[in-house]
Amino acid sequence: MRKWLWRIGIVVAVLLVYPLWNAGYFAWRLYFHGPGALERLPASEPGFTYRYGPAAKQYADLRMPAGRGPFPIAVLIHGGCWDAEYGSSRGMAPLADALTKQGIATLNVQYRVVGDAGGGWPGTMQDVGAAIDAVRALATRYPIDPARLVVAGHSAGAQLALWSAMRNRLSPGSEIARPDPLMPAAVVAIDGPGALAEFVGEDSEVCGKPVIVPFMGGTPTRYPQRYRDASPQDHLPLGVRQYLVQAALGDLMQPYVDRARRSGDPVAIYEPAQGKHFDIVNPTEEQGRGTIGMIVRAVRDVSQ
C-alpha cells in the first residue's frame, strides 16, 4: 500500500509541477528572447527623427554611418501582429544600429496599427508608404542614395516590406496608393507572411488572437480587393531581388517562397537551424547576425 501511495504522490507532484515549470520556462524565454529583450538592448540614438505625419506614431528614426557617403539605405519595419498591443520601432533599433556600423544608413519606421487612431486599413499601409517615400526628402539633406534602397521588415513587417515592392502596381483609386512611389531595389522579409487571406485562422495561434480581419477591417470575402492590394503574393513576380529569412514562421512563409521562385523572381533564403522568431533580429545572437549578413548582402547586390 505504501508503495502505491508513493507512486501516486510522484504522479500528483509531476502533474502539479510540470505546468508551473512549463509556465516558468515560457516566461523565461519571453523575457530573455522576446520583444522586451530586443527593446532592452542598447542602441545608438538616431541622428534625426523625421515626422512624415501629424500623429504621434508617424515618425522614422534616421541613423547615418560615419564618412562622406553617399550611403545605401535600409528602411526597417517592425512587426507586432499589426496591433498596438505588440511591437514598436524600439525593438528594431539594435538592428538599425548594427547595420549603420556596417556602412548602411537606416530609417527605422514607427507607424500606426490596430488600436491606434487611424491605424489598420488603410492607415497602416499609408504610413509605411509615406515613410518609405520620405527617403527622397532625406536624400536632399543627407548623403543617402535612394537608388540603393533596401526595405526590410520583421514578422508583420515582412508583409509590409514585400508590399513595398508592389506599390507601383496599385490602381490609382486604391486607398493605399501614392503617386510616384519610391520603389526598393531589394526587399528582405524576416519571418513573416507574404499573403494575408491565407493567414486568417492561423493568426490566432501565432498572435494569441485574431489580427488579420481587424487589421483589414473585414474578411477576405467581404473585401477581396483590399486583401489583393495588401498581399504581395497576389502580385508575383514583384520584379525585385528578395531575401527571405525563415525561422519560427518558416512553414508559414514557404508557400510564398515557392510561388515567388516559380514566378521567376530572384529569391535568396537564410534559414538557420531551430530559428527563433525574435533571436532572428537580435544582433547579439548568432541568428540575428545571420540576418544582418543577409541585409548586407542585399545592399551589396543592389550596389553592383
N, C-alpha and C positions, 0 to 999 in steps of 0.2 A: 504493500500500500504506500509506504513512504517513497519507494522508487517512482511510482506513478505520480504521486503528488509533486515530487521533484521535477519530473519531466513536464508536467502540466505547468509548473511555475516557470520553467525555462521558456516554454512556448508563449505564455502570457507576457513574460518580460520582453521577449523578442517582438511580439505584436505591439507592445506599448512603446518600446524604444526605437524601433525601426522608423515609424513615421516621424518621430522627433529628430532622429539622425538625418533622415532624408530632407526634412524641412530646414534643418541647420545647414546641411551641405548646400542646398539651394540658396539660402541666404548668404552663405559664404561666397558662392560663385557670383551671385548678383552684385555683392559689394565689391569684390576684387576684380571681377571680369565683366561687369555690366556697364550700362551707360554712365552710372555715377563714377565708376573708376576712370572713365575717359575724361569726365569733367573735372576730376581732381588732379589730373596730370598737369604739370607745369607747361606753360606755353608763353611765348613772347607776346607782348602787347602789339596789336595791329598798328601799323603806321598811319592808317587813315580809315575812318568809318564813313562809308558812302550811304546816304539815305536816298533810296530810289522811290520813296513814297512817304506819306504823312503818318501812317500807322506805326505804332511802337515797334513792331517786328519787321518793318520794311527797311532793312539795312543790310549791309555786307561789309565785312572787315577785310581790308587790303593789307597784305604783308609783302614787302619788297625785299629781294635779295641785295646783298652788298655788291657794289660795282656800278658800271655805267649802263649796261643793257645795250639794246633793248632785250627784254626777257620774255620767254614764253610765259603763259599764264594758265593756271588751273583754277577753274571755278569749282568750289566744293559745295555739295548739297547734302545736308544732314538727313538722317532718317528719323523714325519715330512713329511709324504707322499712320502718317498724315493726321496726327491727333495731338492736341496741345498737352495731353497727359504724359506724352513720351517725347524725349529728344529735344535738342536745341543745337544751335551752331557751336556752342561752347564745347560740345563733345567732339567736334571736328577740328578744334583749334590746335591740339597737339599734332595732328596730321598736317595741318596747314603750316605749322612752324617747321616741321621736319622737311617738308617739300621746299619751303623757302630757303632752307640751308643747302638744298641741292641746286640752287640757282634758278628756281621757278617762282615767279610771282604767284600769289594765291589770293583769291577772293572767296572768303568763307561766308556763305549766304544764310541769313535768317529770313524766315518767311512765315506768313500766316497759314494756319492749318485749322482743322475742325476744332471748335472750341474757342477760336479767336473771332472777333467781329470781322466779317468779310472773308474768313477762311473757308476751305473746302472749294467746291466748284462754284464759280470759276476762279476765285481769288487766289488760291494756292498756285495754280498754273500761271496766272497773270503775274504774280510776284516773281516766280522763278524766271520767267521770260524777261521781265523788266531788269532783274539783277544781272542776267547774262548780257543783255544789251548795254548795260552800264559800262561794260568793258571799253566800249568805243569812247565814251566820255573820259574815262580814267586814262586812256591812252594819250589824250591830249595834255595830260598833266604829269604823267609818269612814263618812264621808258618801258612800255609794255607793247608787245607785238600781238595784236588781235588775230593775225593770220595763224598764229601758233596757239590757238585756244583749245584746251582740253577741258571738258566738263566731266567731273567725277562725282558720283553720288553713292551713298551707302543705304542699304535697306530700302525704305520707301523712296529715298533719294536716288536709288538706282533707276527706278521707273522715270523719275523726273530728268535724270541725266540722259537716258536714252531718248526720252521725249524731246529733249533739246535739239536732237539731230533730225527731227521731222517737222519742226515748226514752220519751215518754208512750204510745207505741203498742206497746211490747214487752209480751208476755204476762207475767203475774206470775211464772210459773215459769221465765222466761228467766234464765240465769246472769248476764246483764249488766243486768238490770232493777233499778231502785232505786225505793222508794216515793216518790211525790210529787216527781218530778224537777223541777228548775228549768229552765224552757224559755226558750230565747233568743227575743228579739223579731226578730232577723235573724241570718243566718249569712253569712260571707264565706269562700268556698272558693278558695284560691290555688294554681292549677296542680297539681291533684291529682284523683284519681278519685272518682266518686260511687257506684261499684259495685266489688265485689271479684272475683266469679266471672269477669267479662269481662276482668279484668286478668291472670288466670292465663296464663302464657306470655309475655306482653309484659313482665311484671315482671322477667324475667331480663335483658332488653335494657336496661331503664331503670335497674335497681338493680345489675346485674352478677352477679346470682344469683337463684334463686327465693326470693321472700319471702312471697307470699300464703299458700301452703299451709303453710309453717312457722308463720306468724302465726296462722292459723285452726286449726292442729292437724290438718289433713287436707284432702282435696279437696272441691270443691262436691258431688260425687256422694255422698261419704261423710257429709258434714254439711250438707245443704241448708238446714236451719233456722238453723244458725249463720250461714251466708252471708246468709240473708234478714234475720236480726236485725242484721247489721252493715252492710247495704247500703242507703243512703238511696234509691237509685234504685228499689228494690222497694217503697217506701212512698209514692211520689208520689201526690197532691200533699202536700207537707210542711206547707203552710198558713202559711209564714212568708216574709218577704222574703229573697231570695237574691241575693248579689252574687258573681259568678264571675269570677275573674281567669285568663285563658288566656294562657300563654306557651309554653315549650318543650313542655309536655304538652297543649297546646290541642286537638290532634286526639283525644287520649285522653279529654278531657273532653266533646267535642262530643255524643256520644250522650246523656249526662246532660242537657246543656243543652237539646237538642231535646225530650227526654221531659218535663223539668220545665216547659218552656213549653207543651207540648201538654196537660199536666195542669192548667194554669191558674194555677200558682204565679207570683208576680211575680218576674221574673228580670232583673237588670241585668248587663251584660258590660263588662269592661275587657280589651282585647286589644291591647297595644302591638305595633308592628311589630318583628319579629325579637326577640320576647321571650325572655329568658334565665331559666332556672329559679331561679337564686339572685339575680340582679340584681333580680328582681321583688319581693324582700323586703328589699333593701338600701336604706336611706333616703338614702344618698349618691348613688344612681343615679337617673336620671330615671324609669326604670321603677318603682323602689321608691317614689318619691314619688307616682307614679300610684296605686299600691296603697294608700298612706296616704290619699290622697284618696278612694279607694273606701270604705275603712273609715270615714272621717269622714263621708262621705255616708250610709252605712248608719246611723250613730249619729244623724245629724240627722233622717233619715227616721223613725226609731222615736221620736224626741223630739217630733215634731209632734202 
